[in-house]
Amino acid sequence: MSLEAGKAGISLVEEDENPLNATINTTPLVDIMLVMLIIFLITVPVAVSLVEVQLPTENNIAVQTRKENINLSVDTDGNVYWNTVRVNEAELASRLATRAREVPQPEVHIRGDLVTEYFNVGKVVEAAQKAGIMKIGFITKAQPR
């Protein structure tokens, strides 16, 4: 087999003969977008995963003061007051148990000081629940309009 003169098995092409390639190489852009998509697919369910619960709506009802209602106050030191008389935990439990047997059962309204620890208010709620009180409410200061 003979080769013609000037023709070789491999031909070299000079750069001047090829037109300039003006297209953008989008492969790196697609790679980055796929990596970001994978990151978002992994992280979004973790960030949004919540236990589905039905939340109550806000319903402010003006408190009607009745003589049978039990008004308890908790001061900053955790002292509990039945109306204006200070009571200890044992006395509070016995009074609540006595009043829980009344028909109709009275409501317990708890006024907790703003800076008292929640633990102190929680003890009062626990005592009311153990006594069998069905309606426990928290009295708050009305927001300015």
C-alpha atoms as an extended CHARMM CRD file, in Angstrom:
* protein
*
       145  EXT
         1         1  MET       CA              0.0000000000        0.0000000000        0.0000000000  PROA      1               0.0000000000
         2         2  SER       CA              1.4610000000        3.2230000000       -0.9840000000  PROA      2               0.0000000000
         3         3  LEU       CA              0.6910000000        6.6140000000        0.3430000000  PROA      3               0.0000000000
         4         4  GLU       CA              0.3230000000        9.4820000000       -1.9240000000  PROA      4               0.0000000000
         5         5  ALA       CA              2.6730000000       12.2820000000       -1.4820000000  PROA      5               0.0000000000
         6         6  GLY       CA              1.4340000000       14.8700000000        1.0310000000  PROA      6               0.0000000000
         7         7  LYS       CA             -1.1380000000       12.5640000000        2.6110000000  PROA      7               0.0000000000
         8         8  ALA       CA             -0.2630000000       10.8690000000        5.8180000000  PROA      8               0.0000000000
         9         9  GLY       CA             -2.1450000000        8.6100000000        8.1720000000  PROA      9               0.0000000000
        10        10  ILE       CA             -2.4710000000       11.4170000000       10.6910000000  PROA      10              0.0000000000
        11        11  SER       CA             -3.1730000000       14.8600000000        9.4870000000  PROA      11              0.0000000000
        12        12  LEU       CA             -2.3570000000       17.8400000000       11.6290000000  PROA      12              0.0000000000
        13        13  VAL       CA             -4.8250000000       20.6810000000       11.5920000000  PROA      13              0.0000000000
        14        14  GLU       CA             -3.6810000000       24.1780000000       12.0990000000  PROA      14              0.0000000000
        15        15  GLU       CA             -5.6770000000       26.4290000000       14.4740000000  PROA      15              0.0000000000
        16        16  ASP       CA             -6.3770000000       28.9760000000       11.8260000000  PROA      16              0.0000000000
        17        17  GLU       CA             -8.5080000000       26.5050000000        9.9370000000  PROA      17              0.0000000000
        18        18  ASN       CA            -10.9900000000       25.8420000000       12.8670000000  PROA      18              0.0000000000
        19        19  PRO       CA            -13.6390000000       28.4620000000       13.6230000000  PROA      19              0.0000000000
        20        20  LEU       CA            -13.6660000000       29.9180000000       17.1570000000  PROA      20              0.0000000000
        21        21  ASN       CA            -15.8850000000       27.9350000000       19.5910000000  PROA      21              0.0000000000
        22        22  ALA       CA            -18.1510000000       30.5820000000       21.1640000000  PROA      22              0.0000000000
        23        23  THR       CA            -20.4900000000       28.2430000000       23.1020000000  PROA      23              0.0000000000
        24        24  ILE       CA            -20.4740000000       28.1630000000       26.9070000000  PROA      24              0.0000000000
        25        25  ASN       CA            -19.5500000000       24.8940000000       28.5480000000  PROA      25              0.0000000000
        26        26  THR       CA            -22.5310000000       24.2880000000       30.8460000000  PROA      26              0.0000000000
        27        27  THR       CA            -21.3100000000       21.0130000000       32.3160000000  PROA      27              0.0000000000
        28        28  PRO       CA            -19.7540000000       22.6020000000       35.4540000000  PROA      28              0.0000000000
        29        29  LEU       CA            -22.9100000000       24.6710000000       35.9870000000  PROA      29              0.0000000000
        30        30  VAL       CA            -25.1120000000       21.5850000000       35.7550000000  PROA      30              0.0000000000
        31        31  ASP       CA            -22.8240000000       19.7180000000       38.1620000000  PROA      31              0.0000000000
        32        32  ILE       CA            -23.0550000000       22.5040000000       40.7430000000  PROA      32              0.0000000000
        33        33  MET       CA            -26.8380000000       22.7300000000       40.3810000000  PROA      33              0.0000000000
        34        34  LEU       CA            -27.2190000000       18.9680000000       40.8640000000  PROA      34              0.0000000000
        35        35  VAL       CA            -25.0720000000       19.0510000000       43.9920000000  PROA      35              0.0000000000
        36        36  MET       CA            -27.1540000000       21.9280000000       45.4010000000  PROA      36              0.0000000000
        37        37  LEU       CA            -30.3730000000       20.0830000000       44.5550000000  PROA      37              0.0000000000
        38        38  ILE       CA            -29.1620000000       17.0020000000       46.4210000000  PROA      38              0.0000000000
        39        39  ILE       CA            -28.1720000000       19.1150000000       49.4420000000  PROA      39              0.0000000000
        40        40  PHE       CA            -31.5980000000       20.7650000000       49.5390000000  PROA      40              0.0000000000
        41        41  LEU       CA            -33.4040000000       17.4610000000       49.1290000000  PROA      41              0.0000000000
        42        42  ILE       CA            -31.5240000000       16.0710000000       52.1090000000  PROA      42              0.0000000000
        43        43  THR       CA            -31.7060000000       19.0830000000       54.4360000000  PROA      43              0.0000000000
        44        44  VAL       CA            -35.2420000000       20.4180000000       53.8570000000  PROA      44              0.0000000000
        45        45  PRO       CA            -37.1400000000       17.4170000000       55.2880000000  PROA      45              0.0000000000
        46        46  VAL       CA            -34.9500000000       17.5230000000       58.3920000000  PROA      46              0.0000000000
        47        47  ALA       CA            -35.5670000000       21.2350000000       58.8960000000  PROA      47              0.0000000000
        48        48  VAL       CA            -39.3140000000       20.9900000000       58.3320000000  PROA      48              0.0000000000
        49        49  SER       CA            -40.1080000000       17.7080000000       60.0610000000  PROA      49              0.0000000000
        50        50  LEU       CA            -42.5800000000       18.5070000000       62.8150000000  PROA      50              0.0000000000
        51        51  VAL       CA            -45.0720000000       16.4800000000       64.7260000000  PROA      51              0.0000000000
        52        52  GLU       CA            -48.4350000000       17.3900000000       63.3070000000  PROA      52              0.0000000000
        53        53  VAL       CA            -50.6690000000       18.7850000000       66.0190000000  PROA      53              0.0000000000
        54        54  GLN       CA            -53.8200000000       20.8110000000       65.9190000000  PROA      54              0.0000000000
        55        55  LEU       CA            -53.0840000000       24.0780000000       67.6800000000  PROA      55              0.0000000000
        56        56  PRO       CA            -55.7970000000       25.9150000000       69.5780000000  PROA      56              0.0000000000
        57        57  THR       CA            -56.8810000000       29.3130000000       68.4270000000  PROA      57              0.0000000000
        58        58  GLU       CA            -56.6710000000       32.2930000000       70.7130000000  PROA      58              0.0000000000
        59        59  ASN       CA            -59.8860000000       32.9070000000       72.5380000000  PROA      59              0.0000000000
        60        60  ASN       CA            -59.9270000000       35.6000000000       75.1890000000  PROA      60              0.0000000000
        61        61  ILE       CA            -63.0060000000       35.5860000000       77.3400000000  PROA      61              0.0000000000
        62        62  ALA       CA            -63.6280000000       38.1690000000       79.9850000000  PROA      62              0.0000000000
        63        63  VAL       CA            -63.6030000000       36.5380000000       83.3930000000  PROA      63              0.0000000000
        64        64  GLN       CA            -66.8660000000       36.7190000000       85.2300000000  PROA      64              0.0000000000
        65        65  THR       CA            -66.1480000000       37.0110000000       88.9120000000  PROA      65              0.0000000000
        66        66  ARG       CA            -68.2790000000       34.6160000000       90.8870000000  PROA      66              0.0000000000
        67        67  LYS       CA            -68.1460000000       33.9930000000       94.5800000000  PROA      67              0.0000000000
        68        68  GLU       CA            -67.6730000000       30.2520000000       94.0440000000  PROA      68              0.0000000000
        69        69  ASN       CA            -64.5250000000       30.7270000000       91.9110000000  PROA      69              0.0000000000
        70        70  ILE       CA            -61.2150000000       30.0380000000       93.5970000000  PROA      70              0.0000000000
        71        71  ASN       CA            -58.6780000000       32.8410000000       93.1380000000  PROA      71              0.0000000000
        72        72  LEU       CA            -55.0950000000       31.7530000000       93.7300000000  PROA      72              0.0000000000
        73        73  SER       CA            -52.0720000000       34.0160000000       93.4470000000  PROA      73              0.0000000000
        74        74  VAL       CA            -48.3930000000       33.0890000000       93.2760000000  PROA      74              0.0000000000
        75        75  ASP       CA            -45.9060000000       35.8160000000       94.1990000000  PROA      75              0.0000000000
        76        76  THR       CA            -42.2700000000       36.1820000000       93.1390000000  PROA      76              0.0000000000
        77        77  ASP       CA            -41.0330000000       34.0310000000       96.0310000000  PROA      77              0.0000000000
        78        78  GLY       CA            -43.4000000000       31.1700000000       95.2030000000  PROA      78              0.0000000000
        79        79  ASN       CA            -45.8310000000       31.8440000000       98.0640000000  PROA      79              0.0000000000
        80        80  VAL       CA            -49.4160000000       30.8220000000       97.2950000000  PROA      80              0.0000000000
        81        81  TYR       CA            -52.3660000000       32.9670000000       98.3550000000  PROA      81              0.0000000000
        82        82  TRP       CA            -55.9980000000       31.8410000000       98.5140000000  PROA      82              0.0000000000
        83        83  ASN       CA            -57.6940000000       35.1520000000       97.7440000000  PROA      83              0.0000000000
        84        84  THR       CA            -55.5360000000       37.2610000000      100.1030000000  PROA      84              0.0000000000
        85        85  VAL       CA            -54.6540000000       34.6050000000      102.7170000000  PROA      85              0.0000000000
        86        86  ARG       CA            -51.3130000000       32.8210000000      102.4190000000  PROA      86              0.0000000000
        87        87  VAL       CA            -51.5810000000       29.0040000000      102.3810000000  PROA      87              0.0000000000
        88        88  ASN       CA            -48.9800000000       26.2320000000      102.4040000000  PROA      88              0.0000000000
        89        89  GLU       CA            -49.0210000000       23.2280000000      100.0560000000  PROA      89              0.0000000000
        90        90  ALA       CA            -50.8400000000       20.8790000000      102.4420000000  PROA      90              0.0000000000
        91        91  GLU       CA            -53.5340000000       23.4190000000      103.2400000000  PROA      91              0.0000000000
        92        92  LEU       CA            -53.9350000000       24.2530000000       99.5460000000  PROA      92              0.0000000000
        93        93  ALA       CA            -54.4010000000       20.5690000000       98.6820000000  PROA      93              0.0000000000
        94        94  SER       CA            -57.0030000000       19.9890000000      101.4050000000  PROA      94              0.0000000000
        95        95  ARG       CA            -58.9740000000       23.1430000000      100.5400000000  PROA      95              0.0000000000
        96        96  LEU       CA            -58.9790000000       22.2750000000       96.8280000000  PROA      96              0.0000000000
        97        97  ALA       CA            -60.0830000000       18.6920000000       97.5590000000  PROA      97              0.0000000000
        98        98  THR       CA            -62.9700000000       19.9940000000       99.6690000000  PROA      98              0.0000000000
        99        99  ARG       CA            -64.0730000000       22.5160000000       97.0380000000  PROA      99              0.0000000000
       100       100  ALA       CA            -63.7320000000       19.9830000000       94.1840000000  PROA      100             0.0000000000
       101       101  ARG       CA            -66.6400000000       17.9580000000       95.6230000000  PROA      101             0.0000000000
       102       102  GLU       CA            -69.0530000000       20.8880000000       95.3190000000  PROA      102             0.0000000000
       103       103  VAL       CA            -71.7200000000       20.9170000000       92.6130000000  PROA      103             0.0000000000
       104       104  PRO       CA            -71.2750000000       22.8670000000       90.3940000000  PROA      104             0.0000000000
       105       105  GLN       CA            -67.5470000000       22.5890000000       90.6930000000  PROA      105             0.0000000000
       106       106  PRO       CA            -65.7710000000       25.9510000000       91.0490000000  PROA      106             0.0000000000
       107       107  GLU       CA            -63.1820000000       27.2340000000       88.6030000000  PROA      107             0.0000000000
       108       108  VAL       CA            -59.6130000000       27.8840000000       89.7190000000  PROA      108             0.0000000000
       109       109  HSD       CA            -58.1170000000       31.1680000000       88.5220000000  PROA      109             0.0000000000
       110       110  ILE       CA            -54.3550000000       31.3980000000       88.9430000000  PROA      110             0.0000000000
       111       111  ARG       CA            -52.5300000000       34.7080000000       88.9190000000  PROA      111             0.0000000000
       112       112  GLY       CA            -48.7980000000       34.0950000000       88.5970000000  PROA      112             0.0000000000
       113       113  ASP       CA            -46.3300000000       36.9330000000       89.0430000000  PROA      113             0.0000000000
       114       114  LEU       CA            -44.4110000000       37.8360000000       85.8950000000  PROA      114             0.0000000000
       115       115  VAL       CA            -40.9920000000       37.0140000000       87.3640000000  PROA      115             0.0000000000
       116       116  THR       CA            -41.9140000000       33.9390000000       89.4110000000  PROA      116             0.0000000000
       117       117  GLU       CA            -40.5030000000       30.6250000000       88.2500000000  PROA      117             0.0000000000
       118       118  TYR       CA            -42.8950000000       28.4680000000       86.2780000000  PROA      118             0.0000000000
       119       119  PHE       CA            -42.2210000000       25.6580000000       88.7520000000  PROA      119             0.0000000000
       120       120  ASN       CA            -44.1110000000       27.6030000000       91.4480000000  PROA      120             0.0000000000
       121       121  VAL       CA            -47.1820000000       28.0040000000       89.2410000000  PROA      121             0.0000000000
       122       122  GLY       CA            -46.8400000000       24.3820000000       88.1380000000  PROA      122             0.0000000000
       123       123  LYS       CA            -47.1380000000       23.2030000000       91.7560000000  PROA      123             0.0000000000
       124       124  VAL       CA            -50.4670000000       25.0250000000       92.0660000000  PROA      124             0.0000000000
       125       125  VAL       CA            -51.7330000000       23.5170000000       88.8050000000  PROA      125             0.0000000000
       126       126  GLU       CA            -50.6540000000       20.0630000000       89.9600000000  PROA      126             0.0000000000
       127       127  ALA       CA            -52.4440000000       20.4670000000       93.2910000000  PROA      127             0.0000000000
       128       128  ALA       CA            -55.6420000000       21.5140000000       91.5030000000  PROA      128             0.0000000000
       129       129  GLN       CA            -55.4360000000       18.5650000000       89.1250000000  PROA      129             0.0000000000
       130       130  LYS       CA            -54.8310000000       16.0950000000       91.9490000000  PROA      130             0.0000000000
       131       131  ALA       CA            -57.8380000000       17.5200000000       93.7860000000  PROA      131             0.0000000000
       132       132  GLY       CA            -59.9970000000       16.8630000000       90.7230000000  PROA      132             0.0000000000
       133       133  ILE       CA            -60.6560000000       20.4390000000       89.6420000000  PROA      133             0.0000000000
       134       134  MET       CA            -61.7930000000       20.3850000000       86.0080000000  PROA      134             0.0000000000
       135       135  LYS       CA            -61.4720000000       24.0710000000       85.0710000000  PROA      135             0.0000000000
       136       136  ILE       CA            -58.1670000000       25.8370000000       85.6410000000  PROA      136             0.0000000000
       137       137  GLY       CA            -57.5100000000       29.2420000000       84.1180000000  PROA      137             0.0000000000
       138       138  PHE       CA            -54.6450000000       31.7120000000       84.1080000000  PROA      138             0.0000000000
       139       139  ILE       CA            -55.3690000000       35.3750000000       84.6490000000  PROA      139             0.0000000000
       140       140  THR       CA            -53.1630000000       37.7130000000       82.6130000000  PROA      140             0.0000000000
       141       141  LYS       CA            -52.9040000000       41.4190000000       82.1340000000  PROA      141             0.0000000000
       142       142  ALA       CA            -54.7230000000       42.7400000000       79.0920000000  PROA      142             0.0000000000
       143       143  GLN       CA            -52.5180000000       43.9840000000       76.2540000000  PROA      143             0.0000000000
       144       144  PRO       CA            -52.7420000000       47.7140000000       75.5460000000  PROA      144             0.0000000000
       145       145  ARG       CA            -54.6740000000       48.4570000000       72.3760000000  PROA      145             0.0000000000
